[in-house]
Amino acid sequence: MWQQARLLERRLETESAVTLVFEPEDWPGHLAGQHADIRLTADDGYQAVRSYSLAGPVEEGRVVFTVQRVRGGEVSTYLCDDLPVGAYVEVRGPVGGWFVWRGSDTRPVMLLAGGSGIVPLQAMVRQRRALGSRAPFRLLYSVRTPEDVIYAEEMIRPPRGDDGVDRALLFTRRALVGSRRPPERIGFADVTAHGWPAEFEPACFVCGPNGFVEVAAKLLTALGHDPHRIKTERFG
Ligand SMILES: Cc1cc2nc3c(=O)[nH]c(=O)nc-3n(C[C@H](O)[C@H](O)[C@H](O)COP(=O)(O)OP(=O)(O)OC[C@H]3O[C@@H](n4cnc5c(N)ncnc54)[C@H](O)[C@@H]3O)c2cc1C
């Protein structure tokens, strides 16, 4: 069912990504990795619906999304640039019961994010933190440049200090000064160096644009990860 949600706060994450905090009328709760549909209605009645991942656990009835502006995109540009604080959109959800991490699961987890695909994976990291879970997490985040890192502060300085999540930032266009890894797409060496070996039987979550998901899922299967333990979500 659709319900009204009021925009309470907007935070700039990068030049092209914005975090939006909404207060829906009556949110039923959700699992880390799930998404919601957002519906916009123009004055003339024209409607547009898009899916956005929930970026963290529900807090005080509030839900959080992070939207990356897609050039020429109808909904993302409006949400990133125009929707004023205090305005309402309609939301429906949560949606999806497969691409989820359950806090009771103590197995190793490997997260592979490309670009804005970090959003549902960061939700899993935040859920882990909120629950005080000690499930071993490793996060590989492929992103264009250091300026494009979403949740940069949380990546570098997790809120409660060292949270036991291993994070690797893998730049594709321009790396940090002094970095030994040249800017390039994610490859075998990255997954081998920063991920779990297949023998550890981690639950693998891959999220990002189509091309990234294809490549990352193939890398994982080629490295011996059981395809049944690889879950993917495509933003394309
Ligand atoms: C399950 C799910 C969860 C998602 N979660 C998020 C999220 O957390 N944050 C987020 O920013 N987006 C997320 N998306 C993508 C989002 O739903 C929209 O597709 C995106 O915001 C573009 O919508 P738009 O109306 O701006 O572009 P449109 O007007 O629909 O498209 C404009 C042009 O951009 C291309 N395009 C559309 N989407 C993308 C894309 N993602 N990357 C590159 N080009 C694209 C189209 O082919 C078209 O040519 C998610 C998608 C799915 C399916």
The ligand as an SDF file (V2000), in Angstrom:
LIG
                    3D

 53 58  0  0  0  0  0  0  0  0999 V2000
   15.9690   -2.7280   -6.4360 C   0  0  0  0  0  0  0  0  0  0  0  0
   16.5610   -1.4020   -6.8510 C   0  0  0  0  0  0  0  0  0  0  0  0
   17.1220   -0.5900   -5.8840 C   0  0  0  0  0  0  0  0  0  0  0  0
   17.6890    0.6340   -6.2570 C   0  0  0  0  0  0  0  0  0  0  0  0
   18.2700    1.3970   -5.2930 N   0  0  0  0  0  0  0  0  0  0  0  0
   18.8480    2.5760   -5.6420 C   0  0  0  0  0  0  0  0  0  0  0  0
   19.5030    3.3660   -4.6350 C   0  0  0  0  0  0  0  0  0  0  0  0
   19.5570    3.0240   -3.4470 O   0  0  0  0  0  0  0  0  0  0  0  0
   20.0560    4.5420   -5.0400 N   0  0  0  0  0  0  0  0  0  0  0  0
   20.0210    4.9540   -6.3590 C   0  0  0  0  0  0  0  0  0  0  0  0
   20.5450    6.0350   -6.6420 O   0  0  0  0  0  0  0  0  0  0  0  0
   19.4060    4.2180   -7.3110 N   0  0  0  0  0  0  0  0  0  0  0  0
   18.8150    3.0460   -6.9870 C   0  0  0  0  0  0  0  0  0  0  0  0
   18.1750    2.3120   -7.9440 N   0  0  0  0  0  0  0  0  0  0  0  0
   18.0250    2.8840   -9.3030 C   0  0  0  0  0  0  0  0  0  0  0  0
   16.7490    3.7360   -9.3600 C   0  0  0  0  0  0  0  0  0  0  0  0
   15.6030    2.9050   -9.2190 O   0  0  0  0  0  0  0  0  0  0  0  0
   16.5820    4.4800  -10.6960 C   0  0  0  0  0  0  0  0  0  0  0  0
   16.7080    3.5620  -11.7400 O   0  0  0  0  0  0  0  0  0  0  0  0
   17.5880    5.6010  -10.8620 C   0  0  0  0  0  0  0  0  0  0  0  0
   17.4780    6.5470   -9.8060 O   0  0  0  0  0  0  0  0  0  0  0  0
   17.3460    6.3270  -12.2090 C   0  0  0  0  0  0  0  0  0  0  0  0
   16.0380    6.8080  -12.2490 O   0  0  0  0  0  0  0  0  0  0  0  0
   15.6930    8.1330  -13.0720 P   0  0  0  0  0  0  0  0  0  0  0  0
   14.2230    8.2960  -13.0810 O   0  0  0  0  0  0  0  0  0  0  0  0
   16.5010    9.2590  -12.5660 O   0  0  0  0  0  0  0  0  0  0  0  0
   16.2400    7.7940  -14.5280 O   0  0  0  0  0  0  0  0  0  0  0  0
   15.3400    7.4270  -15.8000 P   0  0  0  0  0  0  0  0  0  0  0  0
   14.5870    8.6320  -16.2310 O   0  0  0  0  0  0  0  0  0  0  0  0
   14.5610    6.1900  -15.4890 O   0  0  0  0  0  0  0  0  0  0  0  0
   16.4740    7.0400  -16.8330 O   0  0  0  0  0  0  0  0  0  0  0  0
   17.2340    8.0370  -17.5320 C   0  0  0  0  0  0  0  0  0  0  0  0
   18.3650    7.3850  -18.2950 C   0  0  0  0  0  0  0  0  0  0  0  0
   19.3370    6.8430  -17.3930 O   0  0  0  0  0  0  0  0  0  0  0  0
   19.4940    5.4290  -17.5530 C   0  0  0  0  0  0  0  0  0  0  0  0
   19.5550    4.8730  -16.1990 N   0  0  0  0  0  0  0  0  0  0  0  0
   18.5180    4.5530  -15.3980 C   0  0  0  0  0  0  0  0  0  0  0  0
   18.9330    4.0990  -14.2140 N   0  0  0  0  0  0  0  0  0  0  0  0
   20.2680    4.1430  -14.2410 C   0  0  0  0  0  0  0  0  0  0  0  0
   21.2730    3.8000  -13.3120 C   0  0  0  0  0  0  0  0  0  0  0  0
   20.9740    3.3320  -12.0800 N   0  0  0  0  0  0  0  0  0  0  0  0
   22.5610    3.9980  -13.6790 N   0  0  0  0  0  0  0  0  0  0  0  0
   22.8710    4.4720  -14.9080 C   0  0  0  0  0  0  0  0  0  0  0  0
   21.9570    4.8090  -15.8340 N   0  0  0  0  0  0  0  0  0  0  0  0
   20.6780    4.6240  -15.5230 C   0  0  0  0  0  0  0  0  0  0  0  0
   18.2840    4.9740  -18.3120 C   0  0  0  0  0  0  0  0  0  0  0  0
   18.5960    3.8540  -19.1200 O   0  0  0  0  0  0  0  0  0  0  0  0
   17.9300    6.2030  -19.1500 C   0  0  0  0  0  0  0  0  0  0  0  0
   18.6980    6.2280  -20.3270 O   0  0  0  0  0  0  0  0  0  0  0  0
   17.6440    1.0700   -7.6010 C   0  0  0  0  0  0  0  0  0  0  0  0
   17.0540    0.2400   -8.5710 C   0  0  0  0  0  0  0  0  0  0  0  0
   16.5220   -0.9710   -8.2060 C   0  0  0  0  0  0  0  0  0  0  0  0
   15.9070   -1.8380   -9.2650 C   0  0  0  0  0  0  0  0  0  0  0  0
  1  2  1  0
  2  3  1  0
  2 52  2  0
  3  4  2  0
  4  5  1  0
  4 50  1  0
  5  6  2  0
  6  7  1  0
  6 13  1  0
  7  8  2  0
  7  9  1  0
  9 10  1  0
 10 11  2  0
 10 12  1  0
 12 13  2  0
 13 14  1  0
 14 15  1  0
 14 50  1  0
 15 16  1  0
 16 17  1  0
 16 18  1  0
 18 19  1  0
 18 20  1  0
 20 21  1  0
 20 22  1  0
 22 23  1  0
 23 24  1  0
 24 25  2  0
 24 26  1  0
 24 27  1  0
 27 28  1  0
 28 29  2  0
 28 30  1  0
 28 31  1  0
 31 32  1  0
 32 33  1  0
 33 34  1  0
 33 48  1  0
 34 35  1  0
 35 36  1  0
 35 46  1  0
 36 37  1  0
 36 45  1  0
 37 38  2  0
 38 39  1  0
 39 40  1  0
 39 45  2  0
 40 41  1  0
 40 42  2  0
 42 43  1  0
 43 44  2  0
 44 45  1  0
 46 47  1  0
 46 48  1  0
 48 49  1  0
 50 51  2  0
 51 52  1  0
 52 53  1  0
M  END
$$$$
